[in-house]
């Protein structure tokens, strides 16, 4: 365990020492003698300095210590300090680290052709070109860049031609020429109508040029262009289930319209008068029965006594329980639970009913025999 801890501590110390070695000026202007300053080293050696094309610019160069400081420097001559990205491999004893540097430059437009007409940087088109998609019209731009105050041609790695009209923003990429000295694009208006969202009218045009080595990005307003585009074609309906149900939400890059759910309108109900009338009709048989009992009286003399009274009361209670079960089913019970309880009550009702009705039948037979 102690040996493993020692190795881990040694690796952490080595990584800390390597990580502390860095460039004091990783981004600086090129096109001149460039002095790079290395920090956090003891006796550094520049093993290699390569450009973005992996070409070796300098190799095996011992860095010069700065008096009264723990920094070291070396000079990249002006002839080799072209703007671009560089990778430095620095050795410091047994330690090695790869550092990155960027040499920048101010940039300007060397020449530009817009619709075949030369323009100086910052100038706009004097007229608004009328371009019709049906006529096969195109909008072309060709531009070349150079370092400010020099003749060295430069290429922008981010080069876009931008058309804007309201919320519609359309971008086209400029491509480099074979000799890597110019950037150009030719927009086929008819072929790109869909990219313009089939939106005819006046579009503002901008040329945007930028790069990591450019100290100043170029955003150039070229003016406006009037586009006449065809109508959007009617897309045929896709066969059922050819696309997933959520295809539109899966591929969209913008917010979809909000869906407002409309609940079904509540069914109309009868008026209170009609409801009360039907309630009275339903309970009228019960009311008539109560009035009958009050008017003619109940002949309780024929109600059985003794054990037979228990059977009669059980039968009446069973029937009342079945009616009560229907009420509970209406309020909260499910169909299956109700059928289960009803099966039990049916057996009980049949038992008590058989006994009670059998007793009444035997009494009727005895009365008939006495009369005979």
C-alpha positions, 0 to 999 in steps of 0.5 A: 500500500505504501509503495502504491501511494508513493507512486501515485504521489510521484505521478501527481507531482510530475503532472503538476510540474508539467502542467505549470509549464506554459506560454505567457503570450499564447496569442500574439500578432504575427508578421514580425519578430515574435518573442515567446515567453515560457513560464514554469520551466528550469532549463527548457528546450524547444524540441519542435515548433510546427504550423497547422500544416505540421511543417517544422518551423524551428527545432532543437532550440535552447531557450534564453533565460531572462535575467532576474526572472524564472522565465525563458524566451525564444524568438520566431523570426519575422520571415517565419512568423506567418499568421496561423496556429502553431504547436510547440513541444518543449522539453524541460529535463525529463518533462515534456509538454505540448503548448499551443500558440496563435499568431494573429493579424489584421485583415482587409479585403484585397478585392471583391466582385459582387454580381460581377461588379468590383466593390471596395471594402465597405461599399454597397451595391448602387442598385437593387438587383431584381432576381427571378427564380423562374429565369434561373438568376444567380447572385454571386460574390467573389472576395480575396483577403490579405494582411493589412498593409501587406500582400500576403493572401489570407483565407477565412475559415468562417465565410458566409453570405447572409440574406435576411428579411424579417425573421427569415435568415438564410446563410450560404458558405463561401468556398475557397478557390483551387489556388487558396487565394479567393473565396466565392459563392454563386447562389442559384435563386430557383434551386435555393427557393426552399432555403429562402422559405419561398419568401419573395421581396427585398432581402438585406445581404451581408458578407461575414468573414472571420477566423481565429487568426483574424484580429478583426472580423469583417461584417460587410453590408452589401446592400439589398436584393429583390427576389421573386420566388415561386410558390411553395409546392404542395407536399403530398400526404405521406401514407399512413404510418410511413412516419412516426406519430411524433415525427414533426416534434422530433425533427423541428428546430423551432417551437411548434404551435401550442395545442389547445385542448377543448373538452366535450361540452357537458350534456344538457340536463332537464329542468328542475321541474321535470326532474322533480316530476319524475321523482314524484312518479317514481316514489308514488307507488310507495306513497300509495302503499303507505296511504293504503296501510293508513286507510285500511290498516295492516292485518298483523293478525295473520303475521306468523308467530314463533319460529315462523316469525323469524323466517318471515322477518328474515325474508323481509330483511333479505329483500330490503338488503337486496334493495339496499345493495342496489343503492350502494352499487349506484353510489360506490360498488363495482359490478363484480363486487355487487354480483358477489354480494348479490349471490350471497343475499340470493341464497339467504333470501331463497332460504327464508322465502321458502320457509315463510311462503311454505308456512303461508301455503300450509295455513291456506291448506288448513283453512280450506280443509276446515271449510270443507 
